[in-house]
Amino acid sequence: MDVSNIFDMLKNPQALKAQAEEMQRKMNAIRATGEAGGGMVKITLSGNMELLECYISPELSEFKDIPLLQDLIRAAHHNAAEKIKEAIQNEFAGSMGGSGMPLGNYPGNFPGTEV
């Protein structure tokens, strides 16, 4: 994306708003599930990092090592968040036209796509 394209976009705020809304829609549609402990703990996040599901295996219901269970939950959450960040980079790197602009932690993917 060259500088003239950026200026063209700024001249048309409605198109810029529509593009931003489309990016937000894509970001909200992403879903990623992270796992820890061999799948005994699973966390599913949305593209805007909202916690959608938290699965803890019934095998852990009588687990007495609470600090270890907490570590498994954190690890599953981290795994899901990393998948979302990767999906964001993949989704929006092309739409940025190879501008090299950092995308940060903005989620995004096509609707119905699981990561």
N, C-alpha and C positions, 0 to 999 in steps of 0.2 A: 504494500500500500504506500503510495507516494504522497507527498505533502499536498499536492493539488487535489487528490481524492478526499483528503481530510477537509480541506476548505470547501469542496463541493458538498460534502455531507452537512457541514455547518450552515450552508445556505438553505438547506431544506430541513427545517426542524421536524416536520411531520414524518418524513422518511426516517430521520434519525430516531424519533420516538418509536416508530413502528419496528425498526430494527432492534432497539433496546427491549421492547416488549417481546419480540420473538426470541431473543437471547434468554430473557427471563423465563419464558415458557419452556424452552429447552432445558434450562438449568433445573427448573422445578420437576421436570419429568424423569430425571436420572434417579436410579436406585442402585445402591451398592451394598453388598453384604460382606462383612468381615468376620473372620473366624479366629478362634484361639482354642487351645487344648484339644486339637484334633476334631474340631467341630462341636465340642461340648458346649461352647459359648458362641453365639452368633448375634451380631448386631447389624441391623439394616438401617441405613441412613438415606434420606432424600438428598437431592442435589443442593438444597439450601441448608444441609447439615442437620435437618430435623431427625430426631430418633423416631423411626417408624416401628421397629420391632426389636425386642430383646429376648432371645431364646437362651434358656439355661437348661441343659439336659437334666432329666429326672434323676440321673445317676448322681448329680451333684446336690440333690435336695438334702442329703444327710451329711454333706461335706462339712467337716469341722474347721478346716483351714481357711477362715474368712479372708485373710490377707492374700492368699493365693487366688481365691475366687475373684477378689477385686482386681488383681493383676490380669486375670484372664479376660474380665470384662473390659478393662482399659485396652488390652492388646487387641481385642476384637474390634473395638471402636476405632482404634488407630488404623487397623487394617482396612476398615471400610472407608475411613476418611482419605487414606492414601489412594484407594481405588477411584474415589470421586475426583480427587485432584488430577489424577492421570486422565480420567475421562474428560475433564474440563480442558486440559491441554490439548488432547486429541480433537475434541469438538471445535474449539474456538481458534486453534492455531491456523487452520485453513481459512476461516472467515476473517481473520485479521490480515490476510493477504501476505503472510510472511513478513510482517512489519517488524518483528522482533520485540514487539511490545509485551511486557510481562502480563500474564493473565491473573496472577495472584491465586486466591483460593476460591475463584468463582466456579461453581458447579455447572455442568451442562452435558446434555446428551440427547439423543433422539428419543421421543416417547416410546415406551414399551421396551426399552433396551435395558437389560440387566447387565451389570458389570460384575 
